[in-house]
Amino acid sequence: MNHPLNLTLDLYLQRMERDGVFDGLSGSGAPIEGLDGAAPDVLGRIMAEAHAKPLVVLLNQRQSALREQLGSLTDPEERRAVQKQIADVQTRIAIEIEAWRK
């Protein structure tokens, strides 16, 4: 299954494994109970337990922060630079939403 969050989750799990978070857990190597539901349900549960946020949410937070920063700027060059960053984030949001729909 090609899901937009696969890479994010893989990197997160690899980092946890590298840091030894999974060492010595009870039931190690046994099947995980409750993962027999539909894939979106499983993914949602895993993300909720890990307090993870989808990339689109993080990008929206970044966009809000940039808009707030833009409101406090008066220098035209600085404003243009932040406006470019906002446009870049908006493009990334659109790409993520399109990938999610596919």
N, C-alpha and C positions, 0 to 999 in steps of 0.2 A: 504494500500500500504506500503510495507516494503522498505523504501528508506534509504540509508546510512546516510543521513543528518537529518532524523526524530528526533533522540535523541538530536542532537545539536540544532536544531530549537526549540524543545520542552523546553529544558533547558533555552535557550535564552528568549523565550516568558514567561516562568514562572518567570524568574528573573525580566523581565520588568514589569510583572503584580504585583509581590511582591513589586517592587520599586514605584508602583503607576503611571507608565508611561501612562497607559490607563484610569486613572480616569478622568471623566468629559469630555470625547471626544464627539464631536457632532456625532449623528448617532449611539450611543452606543446601541447594541442589534439588530441593523438593518443588513440585509444581505450586504455583501461587494460586490460592483459592480466590474465587470471585472474578477471575479474569476471563470468564467464558461468555460475557455479554458482547454486545455490539462494539465494534472498534471505537467509535466516538465516545461511548460511555466509559470504556476502559481508559482512553486517553484523558478524558475529563477528570476521572478519579485520580489518575496518576499525577496530573498537573495540580489538582487541588491539594493533594497530600504533600506535594513538594513546594507548595506556595509559588508555583511558576506562573508566569503571565505569558500569553501569546505575544508574538513579535508585534502584531498590529497594536496591541494595547501599549506596549513599550514605545512604539513609534508615535502613537497619539499623545502619550505623556511628554515625549521629547518635543513634539510640535507645540503643545501648550506652553512648555517652558520657553521655547524660542519666541512665541508670540508675546509672552509676558516680557521677555528681554527686549523685544523690538519696541514695545510701548515705552520703554524707559530711555531709548537711544535718541539722540538728536543729531549726531554726526552722520551726514549722508553716506559716507563710505561704509561706516559700521552698519547702518541700516540696510544697505544693499547686500552686504555680506550675510547678515542674518536672514534677509528675505531669500537669498539663494539657498541657505540651509533649510529654510521652511519649504521651499519648492522641492528640494531634494527629498526631504522627509515625506512630503505629500506624494511624490512619485513612488517612493518605496511602499507607502501605505497602499496605493492603488495596485501595485504589483502583487503585494501580499494578499489583498482581497481577491484579485483575479485568480491567483494560484489556489486560494481556498475554495473558490467556486468550481474549479476543475476537479 
